[in-house]
Amino acid sequence: MWRTLIAKTARITIGTLLGLPIVLYLLQEKLLFFPQRLDADDLKRIRQTFPEAEEIALSADDGTRLHGWLMRSHDSAVTPLVIYFGGNAEEVSYLLEHHPQLRGWSLLLMNYRGFGASGGKPGEAALFSDALRVYDAMRVHPGIDVQRIAVMGRSLGSGVAVYLASQRPVRGVVLVTPFDSVTEIAEQRFSYIPVRLLLKHPFDSLARAPAVQYPALVLAAENDSVIPSHHARSLFNAWGGPKSWHLLTGTDHIDISDHPDYWELIADFLEAI
């Protein structure tokens, strides 16, 4: 009886050890990306609430339709621009109401593939390629000061922002609850799985950071339960350019933007650059 029990236990253990990595490999897109869509009613509501927002539609390099919103500053005919990249479950149009907090900077909110009204499916290579496409389109967009384009990334979007800053000239980089790499996070959570062999979307900001010489503002959450703040600190320490670190006390990954200093720190940084 004991031999049978031991044999069954061994089979279950081996099956779990072999099966779990396969499941994680096949389902990693669903574990990493949580697309939030906009339907026709949502789009109508946004257009009515923010009639001053310019709707932006671009074709990605592979023809996928990318959709978002440009909220212009009216301080001058030509304005600086912040390009924002959201988190892995973030439909970015909600930030339209926060545009005034940027003190004279225009704000571009483009939804990732599969998010909002953008087509396609998200993935690291696609998001990186789309970020370059968006940036290049904004450099020739009327009314944008091409010498003053900054990028801002929150959570997953920090990986996209760091990649863009490694490929294109930017005035500065704002990173909110960023990470060093998805690989580092996954290895800590799944230490018994060969993550580096299985992960298709590593978002390795740590490897890119030393070569980026543009100023960076890093905002980390003291009680971050999704991306512990030491991952943000690791990225900050590796950053190649001027940098500023702020650990916002009493905040978690989701509510960091509710901190009273959040928008002030971002606006002060944008003014400084």
C-alpha positions, 0 to 999 in steps of 0.5 A: 500500500505504501509503495502504491501511495509513494508511486502515485505521489511521485507521479503527481509531483513529476506531472505538476513540475513538468506540466506547470511550466508548459501551462505558464508558457502557453498562457503567459500572454493572458497572465501578463496582459489584461486588455480593457476595451472601449465600446461605441458607447464608451467612445461617445461618452469620451467625445462628449466629455472631452470635446477638446481632445483630438482623436488619434488613429495610426496604422502600425507597421503591420497595419494594425490600427492604433487608437488614442487621444491627444489633449493639447495645451493651449499655452502656445501654438507649439507645445511640449508633449508627454507620451504616456504608456499605461499598465497591463490592465489600463485603458488610458483615456481616464487620464484625459481629466488629469491633463491640466496637472501637466502645466502646459504640456500636451498629453498623448494617450495611445492604447496598446493593441487590444486595449481601448479601440486599438486592434490586434493583440499585445506583446512585447515586440508589438508594443515596442514597435508601436511605441516607435511608430507613435513617437515618429508620428508625433514628431511630424504632428502639427503643433508639437515641439519636437525638441521637447517630447518626454515619455511616461510609463506606469508599471508595464508601461515603464518597460515601453518607455525605457525602450523608447528612450533607448531608441529615440531622443527624448527630453526626459522619462517619468517612470511610475512603479517601474520594474527592472525586468519582468524576468526578475519579477517572475523568477522571484515568484516562480523560483522553481521554474526555468523562467528565463527559458520560458518567458517570451516577453522579458521587458528587460529595462535593466539591460537598457537603463545604463545606456539611457542618458536622459533625465529620469523621475522614478516614483515608487510605491512604499507598499507595492504588492505587485512590483516590490519597490526594490525592483524600481530601485534596481532600475534607478541605480542602473540609470545612465542619466540624471535621476530623481527617486521618490518613494511615496509613503503609504501607497500601493501599486494601484493607488500611488497616483492618489498620493497628494505629491504625485502630480506635483512631482511629475509637473515639477520634473517636466518644468525642470527639463 
